[in-house]
Amino acid sequence: MSVVVLRLGDNFAALAGDGVWTEPLTGCVGGYVSKLHLAPEYETMFGVTGAGGFGHLMIMNKNPKVRDFDEFVDDLPRLARATHEDMLHLGLAVGGETISNIMAVGWSQAQQCYAGLRMTTYEKGSTNSATGEERRLAAFEPHFVPPGALIVSTGIDAQVMEQFGIFDDDQHERDGPLDHMVRIVAGARASEQSPTDQGCTSNIGGYVQLAIFQKPEMRSSVVHRWPEDVVGNRLIPPEEPRCQNGYRPECDAMDSRHRRGD
């Protein structure tokens, strides 16, 4: 499963995501593509997981009258439904589902602050990692996130979180808010890796992309790459268990040259 991470800071908003896409009928890695979309003309950034091409169709289906983030949010339920229907019509959704998770951030003119939300095209469970609270996210309904929030589109295995130092306070302090997001993306993808000859796993290749919005500047770059080329390999081989001890937290070696948002 692809992953997008959302963070709201006091003076910035950021998204991070992986760059891997898979063939839905085969489960094989088909290539690498950006899942983060920047729209500076209406002070919005959004990331999309699930059916490939969903985010690109969202851009094509956007209401041309949208002028800012607040109007984008108001239009998002219609936009997501229209894109979902287009994906079905074009045969790009398997089994009648797009299973897409949309994470959006931007500058709210109404609230005069950075704001964010998530929306899914299907009913999805969500767990608050700090409190353990569980809830259900209804499909095509915006779920706003509080100031200072850190939201991950998919759950991460507890062993992987420990291996990658995701909930290590000292590691978090060393990383800073942006590098920590990259570490989370790497950890999330570690649960979806390709097999090696030894029957364990290796990183699936591709890259981690980071997008940062600090008014008036919006920018994005690839901040970490894995060396493995696994195009054509299955992420999860059929009838084979996932290896539990083959994770490599290579995110420690990531390029930290991007400017921090704190």
N, C-alpha and C positions, 0 to 999 in steps of 0.2 A: 504494500500500500504506500502510495506517495505521502509526503508530509509537507505541510506548511506551518510555520511558527509565526505567531503574531505577538508583538510587544508594543505597549503604549508607555512612553516615558513622559516626564514632565515637559520636555522640550523637543520631543521627536516621536515619530512612529516608525516601526520597522517590520519587515516581513523577511523570512528566510524560507527557502524551499530546496528540494532536491531537483536534479535535472534528468531523471530516468523515466522513460516511458516504455510500457510493455504492450505486446500484441495481445488483445483481450481473448482471442480464441486459442492461443497457444501458451500463454503465460511466459513467453520469451521476451528478453530485453530487445526492443526494436531500435532504440537509439536514445539520444539525449536532446531535451528540449526545455526551454524556459517555461515555468509554471507561474511566474510572477509577471504582472502586467502593470505598467506605470501609465497614469493618465494625468499629467501635470496640468492639462487644460481645465480640469475640474478638481484638482488637488486631492486625487484619490489614487491609491494603489490597491490591487487585489491579487490574491493567489488562489489557484483552483487545483484540487486533486480530483481523482476519479477518471472518468472517460476522457481520453485524449482529445484535445481540440476544443473542449468546453469553453475555456477562457477566451480562445480566439473568436469563437462564435458569439460570445458575450459582447465583445467589442463591436462586431458587425451588427448585432441586434440592439445596441444601446440607443436609447431615445436621444435624438440630436438636440433636443431642447434642454437636456441636462447641463447645468452650468457649474454646479459645485457638489461637494461631498454629500450634503444633506439631500439634495435632489436625487443623487445617485442612490442613496439609501432608500428613499421613497419609491424609486422605480425598480429596485432590485428584485422584489418578488415577481413582478411581471417579467423582468428581464431573464431571471433564472428559469421560470416556467417556459417562456418562449424558446430559450436555448435548449432546454430539456426536450421539448417537442421537436425541434429541428434535429437534434441528435438522433432521436428515434426515427424520424423520417429519412434521414440519410444513412441509417443502418450503422451508426457509430456507437450505439449503446447495446450491450449484450443482455439478452433476457428482459428487455423492456425497462432497464434501469441504467441511469447514468452514474449513480452512486458518487455524486460530486459534493465536495465540501468547499465552500467559498469563504475566504477570510479577507476582509477589507478594512483598510485604515485610511484616514484622511483628516483634513482640517474642517471641523464643523463651524460654519459661520454662526449658526444659531447658539451654540454653546461656547464659542470662542476658545476652543481647545482641540487637541488631537483626540479623535474618537475611533472606535473600531467595533466590528461586529463579525459574526459568522452566520452562515446560512447553509443548510444542506438540502439536497434534492431527495432525501429519504429520511425516515425517522432514525435517529441515531442516539445511542447512549453517550453520556458525558459524565466524567468523574472529576471532582475537584481534588487535586493531589494534596492540597494543604489540609482540607477538612475531611476528605473521604466521602463527601456528599455526592450522591448519584442522581441524575435526572435524565429525562428524555427530551431531545431536541426535535420538535415537530418539523416536518418537511416544508420548505419554502416560507419559513417564518424567520425574520431577522432576530438574532439573539445578541444583544449589545453586551459589550465587555466593559468592566469598570476601569477607571483610571489606574495606571500602573500594572495592568494585567499582563500576564504571559499565558498565551493559549496555544496548545498544540493540537493539530487536526486529528491526530490518531494517538492511541495509547502506546506506551513503550514498555516492553518487558522489564520487570524489576531487576533481573540479573544484568541486562544491558545497561540500565540506568546506573547501576553501581559500577559496572565496568568502565563506563564513559565518564564517571564523576559528575553526572548531571545534577544530583542533589547533594553534592559535596559543597558545603558553604565556603570552605577555603578555596576550592577550585573555582567556584562562581566568582569570588572576590578577585582572584587572579585574572579570570577571563574578562570581566566586565560584561555588560548586558548584551553586546552584539556578538562577541565570540561565544558567549554561552548559548545563544540561539543556534549558532553553527554547530556546536557540540550536540545540541538536541537533535538537529537534522541528521547528523552522522549516527547518533544512537538509534533513532527511529528506523533508519535504513538498515541498520545491522540486523534487524529481525527479518529482513527480506533479502537474503544474499544468495549468491550462486555457489554451487558445490565445487570443491577442489578434488584432485585425485585421491586425497586422503579421506574423503568423506566428510570433511569439516566445511568451513565456509571461508570466504574471503570477501572483502568489500566489493560491492557490485559495480564499481566504476562510476564514471560520470563526475558530477561536480555538485557543489553547494553554492547557491546564489543568494545574495543578500541585497535587499532594497531598503533604503533609508530616506525618510522625508523629514526635513527640517526647513520650515518655511524660510525663504522661498525656494530652496534647493531640493530637488528630488533626484536621486541617483541609484544606480544598481551595478553590481559587478559580481563576477565569480570569485569567491574568496577561498575556496578549497577544492582541490581535484584529487581523485584517486587514480593511480596509474593503470589499474587493470582495465582491459578492454573486454567486455563480456557481452557485446552485442550478439544476439542469437542464443545465449544461454538462458535457461529457465531460472527465475528467481527462487522458486520453491519447487524442486523436482517432485513429480507425482509419487505417492506412496513412500516417500523418504522423510524421516524425521528431521527437523531442523537441528543442526549441531548446537550444543549448548556451551562449548568451550573454545570456539574458534574465532571469537570476536577480536578485532584489532582496533583499539581506539586511536586510529591514525590522525584523528582530528587534533591531537596534541601538536602535530607538525604543521598545522595549517598556517597559511599566510595571514598575519594579523596587521597588515599594513593599512587596512581601511581605517578611516577616522571613526573613533568611538562617538556614540551619541549621548554619553553622560557628561 
